[in-house]
Amino acid sequence: MSHTTGVRQAQKQQSRRALMDAALHLLEHQSFSSLGMREVTREAGMSPAGFYRHFRDLADLGVALVEEALASLHEMVRAAFKEQGEPDELIDHAVRVIADHVREHRAHVRFVARERFGGVAPVREAIAAELERFTEEVTQALAAQPVSAGWDRADVRMVAELYVDHMVLTAAALQQADAETERQITATARRQLRLISLGRRHWVSG
């Protein structure tokens, strides 16, 4: 009985994965709002009825994709901020982390970049909620750094928002870049982050 239950659970997970992969593949060339349930199930090799064993509707599928996509983005943000060292070294590290993340999760980055301000409200709201959570985590990390000593929390959060927005926008720009364009984007990203870092060191909070 236990073996049978395990097999069924594995099959269910495979079917769910197939639907999510099918949606990501289709979203390479279209927005989520234009996606159809039958289109997704056909791409996944499933019947339309099978869709509802995993998701209530397409918006529910979209939210699941957000959770998956931003789980990997969350790891990118953590990796970029956990290092210790000189500001320029940390900036170079952060930009490398972003570029590596895009190479490994290009479909996820494309999805988040396109749907962050897209037309499907539950998906848009899920992205906003996850980015808010990331911003709060970065705020806490920045507040613990010596350069933030004596700062108002509102100012620390302002800097966190700048960093998170910049990282997301840089990732979005990189997801369709060729090698030369990637070099240009990452060079610009380093300069922009250095400007933010320099401004932070000289900012008088409050």
C-alpha positions in Angstrom: 0.0 0.0 0.0 2.8 2.4 0.9 4.6 1.6 -2.3 1.5 2.2 -4.4 0.9 5.5 -2.6 4.4 6.6 -3.3 4.1 5.7 -7.0 0.9 7.7 -7.3 2.4 10.6 -5.6 5.4 10.6 -7.9 3.2 10.4 -10.9 1.2 13.3 -9.6 4.3 15.4 -9.2 5.5 14.4 -12.7 2.1 15.6 -14.1 2.3 18.9 -12.2 5.8 19.4 -13.4 4.8 18.7 -17.0 2.1 21.4 -16.8 4.5 23.9 -15.3 7.2 23.2 -17.8 4.7 23.4 -20.7 3.6 26.8 -19.5 7.1 28.1 -19.2 7.9 26.8 -22.7 4.8 28.5 -24.2 5.6 31.7 -22.3 8.8 32.1 -24.2 6.8 33.7 -27.0 3.7 35.0 -25.3 2.3 36.7 -22.2 0.6 34.8 -19.4 -2.7 36.6 -20.1 -2.8 35.1 -23.6 -2.2 31.5 -22.4 -5.0 29.0 -22.7 -5.6 26.0 -20.5 -6.1 23.6 -23.4 -2.9 25.0 -25.0 -1.0 24.2 -21.8 -2.4 20.6 -21.5 -1.8 19.9 -25.2 1.8 21.0 -24.7 2.1 18.8 -21.6 0.6 15.8 -23.4 -2.4 15.7 -21.0 -6.1 15.9 -21.3 -7.8 19.2 -20.2 -9.5 17.3 -17.3 -6.1 16.4 -15.9 -5.3 20.1 -15.4 -7.8 20.4 -12.6 -6.2 17.7 -10.6 -3.3 20.1 -10.0 -4.5 23.7 -10.4 -7.8 25.4 -9.8 -7.3 27.6 -12.9 -4.6 29.2 -15.0 -4.1 31.9 -12.4 -3.3 29.2 -9.8 -0.7 27.8 -12.2 0.7 31.2 -12.6 1.1 31.7 -8.9 2.8 28.3 -8.6 5.3 29.5 -11.3 5.9 32.7 -9.4 6.7 30.8 -6.2 9.1 28.5 -8.1 10.7 31.3 -10.0 11.2 33.6 -7.0 12.5 30.8 -4.8 15.5 30.7 -7.1 15.6 34.5 -7.3 15.6 34.5 -3.5 18.7 32.4 -3.5 20.3 34.8 -5.9 19.6 37.7 -3.5 20.9 35.8 -0.5 24.1 34.8 -2.4 24.7 38.4 -3.5 24.5 39.8 0.0 26.1 37.1 2.2 29.7 37.9 1.1 32.0 40.0 3.1 34.7 42.3 1.7 35.4 45.7 0.0 32.4 47.4 -1.7 33.8 47.0 -5.2 34.5 43.3 -4.6 31.0 42.8 -3.3 29.5 44.6 -6.3 31.5 42.5 -8.8 30.3 39.4 -6.9 26.7 40.5 -7.0 26.8 41.1 -10.7 28.4 37.7 -11.3 25.7 36.1 -9.2 23.0 37.8 -11.2 24.5 36.8 -14.6 25.0 33.2 -13.4 21.4 33.0 -12.1 20.0 34.2 -15.5 21.9 31.5 -17.4 20.6 28.8 -15.1 17.0 30.1 -14.8 16.4 32.0 -18.0 12.7 30.9 -18.4 11.9 31.9 -14.8 13.6 35.3 -15.2 11.7 35.9 -18.4 8.4 35.0 -16.8 8.9 37.3 -13.7 10.2 40.2 -15.9 7.2 40.0 -18.2 4.5 39.4 -15.6 5.7 41.7 -12.9 3.5 44.4 -14.4 1.3 42.0 -16.5 -2.4 41.7 -16.9 -3.2 38.7 -14.6 -3.8 40.2 -11.2 -3.1 37.1 -9.0 0.2 36.6 -10.7 1.2 40.2 -10.5 0.2 40.4 -6.9 2.2 37.2 -6.1 5.3 38.7 -7.7 4.9 41.9 -5.7 4.4 40.0 -2.5 7.5 37.9 -3.0 9.6 41.0 -4.0 8.3 42.7 -0.8 9.6 39.8 1.2 13.0 39.9 -0.5 13.2 43.7 0.2 12.5 43.1 3.8 15.2 40.5 4.0 17.7 42.8 2.3 16.7 45.6 4.7 17.6 43.5 7.6 20.9 42.5 6.1 21.8 46.1 5.3 20.7 47.3 8.8 23.3 45.0 10.4 26.2 46.5 8.4 28.4 49.1 10.1 27.8 51.7 7.4 24.1 51.7 8.4 24.8 52.6 12.0 22.5 55.4 13.2 20.3 55.2 10.1 16.6 55.5 10.2 14.9 52.3 9.1 13.1 54.1 6.3 16.4 55.1 4.8 17.8 51.5 5.1 14.7 50.2 3.4 15.0 52.8 0.6 18.5 51.5 -0.1 17.2 47.9 0.0 14.5 48.7 -2.5 17.2 50.3 -4.8 19.3 47.1 -4.6 16.4 44.7 -5.2 14.9 46.7 -8.0 18.3 47.0 -9.7 19.0 43.3 -9.4 15.6 42.3 -10.8 15.9 44.8 -13.7 19.5 43.7 -14.5 18.4 40.1 -14.6 15.5 41.0 -16.9 17.9 42.8 -19.2 20.3 39.9 -19.3 17.7 37.2 -20.1 17.7 38.0 -23.9 21.3 39.2 -24.2 24.0 37.8 -26.4 27.6 37.6 -25.2 28.5 41.2 -26.2 25.3 42.7 -24.9 25.8 40.8 -21.6 29.2 42.4 -21.2 27.7 45.8 -21.7 24.8 45.2 -19.3 27.0 43.8 -16.6 29.5 46.7 -17.0 26.7 49.2 -16.6 25.2 47.3 -13.7 28.6 47.5 -11.9 28.8 51.3 -12.4 25.2 51.8 -11.2 25.8 49.7 -8.1 29.0 51.6 -7.3 27.0 54.8 -7.6 24.4 53.5 -5.1 27.2 52.2 -2.8 29.0 55.6 -2.9 25.8 57.5 -2.2 25.1 55.2 0.7 28.5 55.8 2.3 27.9 59.6 2.2 24.2 59.7 2.9 23.2 61.5 6.1 20.2 59.6 7.3 17.2 61.5 8.6 
